[in-house]
Amino acid sequence: MNYFKIITLFSFILFFANCNPKEEIAPENPCAGQEEVKADFVIEELIGDRWFEGDTIADYGNKVRFRALQKADSYMWILGLDTFYMQTVTKSSFPFGWLDAKLIVRRKPNEICFPADDGIDFSERKFYVWPVSNILFPEPIRFPPYPIYGTYRGYNLSNPNLEFNVTLYDTLWKYSNGDPAYVGLVNGIPYVTSKWNVLLNNNATLYDYCMGKISPLKLNINIDVARGNLLGNPVAPMIPVMNGYAYLDRKNLNKITIEYSYADTIPLGSSELKFKDTYIGTKIY
């Protein structure tokens, strides 16, 4: 065996192995995840116990919050004639019509990553406060119905092949003096349980659900006690316990989503909710 050749070959391999450059590790980007100072914010309305983003709100006491999305050293909100100095402002009283929400934020800028950032940013957004809701006052309607009212054709996510209509409306009958009764109802949601097999058709009026907190584009459905009759209204003989939310798509106001849950049976004072589903519909009138 020629040990000289073996040693020479081994040395040759080691030489070329050591000549291969090592893989370099790129240095971390010091600006990764950093942001320029921005005065971005959202407007959200509290319906029931859930906050919904939007720019159209009700005027009759719903809480509305204006929330800056970025941490800053200081904030200045200008909401109508009021000025506030915190990251989130919550209000519940506005004049109706178009209003301006303005935000100015200040923060020490990252001059290395954003040399042009002066540490100050300003943004402004308009939001619309709907006039006095028809649902509250027994007098002739002065304003158009909220956009969420209407009849929708759609399906439950649990059974997309079965389509049916759901109607949201604020006036069901009139008093003896001719004034409309603003009650706020949801009609047409199927009610199928382990003990009852009731599936409402398009014209059914057996089950009507009271609306809770309501806004032009969204509402909270909240009825906790079953009753044999609703305010003397013969169209709603039974109301099962039901909770949920209905809201329009902000990009398509003809599309509605209704998330709801209801009791297994028509209860007598029970608030236990077992069945859950989601309705997706498109407005037909």
Stockholm file with secondary structure:
# STOCKHOLM 1.0

chainA/1-285         MNYFKIITLFSFILFFANCNPKEEIAPENPCAGQEEVKADFVIEELIGDRWFEGDTIADYGNKVRFRALQKADSYMWILGLDTFYMQTVTKSSFPFGWLDAKLIVRRKPNEICFPADDGIDFSERKFYVWPVSNILFPEPIRFPPYPIYGTYRGYNLSNPNLEFNVTLYDTLWKYSNGDPAYVGLVNGIPYVTSKWNVLLNNNATLYDYCMGKISPLKLNINIDVARGNLLGNPVAPMIPVMNGYAYLDRKNLNKITIEYSYADTIPLGSSELKFKDTYIGTKIY
#=GR chainA/1-285 SS CCHHHHHHHHHHHHHHHHHSCCCCCCCCCTTTTCCCCCCCEEEEEEETTEEEECSEECSSSCCEEEEESSCCSEEEEEETTEEECSSEEEECCCCSEEEEEEEEEECCCCTTTCTTCCSEEEEEEEEEECCSCTTTCSSCCCSCCCTTCEEEEEEETTEEEEEEEEEEEEEEEECTTSCEEEEEEEECCCEECSSCEECCCTTCCSBEEEEEEEETTEEEEEECSCCSCBTTBTTCSBCCCEEEEEEEETTEEEEEEEEEEECSSCCSSCCCCCEEEEEEEEECC
#=GC SS_cons         CCHHHHHHHHHHHHHHHHHSCCCCCCCCCTTTTCCCCCCCEEEEEEETTEEEECSEECSSSCCEEEEESSCCSEEEEEETTEEECSSEEEECCCCSEEEEEEEEEECCCCTTTCTTCCSEEEEEEEEEECCSCTTTCSSCCCSCCCTTCEEEEEEETTEEEEEEEEEEEEEEEECTTSCEEEEEEEECCCEECSSCEECCCTTCCSBEEEEEEEETTEEEEEECSCCSCBTTBTTCSBCCCEEEEEEEETTEEEEEEEEEEECSSCCSSCCCCCEEEEEEEEECC
//
